[in-house]
């Protein structure tokens, strides 16, 4: 019976430059996502307004 130690995961070393790049591209991706989502919602609002459907109707 052989005794072997399990392979432990090797820790990943991230330099400061890599961390800055990860943060920058993460924030850039979030910005693009919110911009695209805003454009899509704006187009939907324009189509609904052109069709005469009001989103903010007052209840009487």
Order of alpha helices (4+ residues) and beta strands (2+ residues): alpha
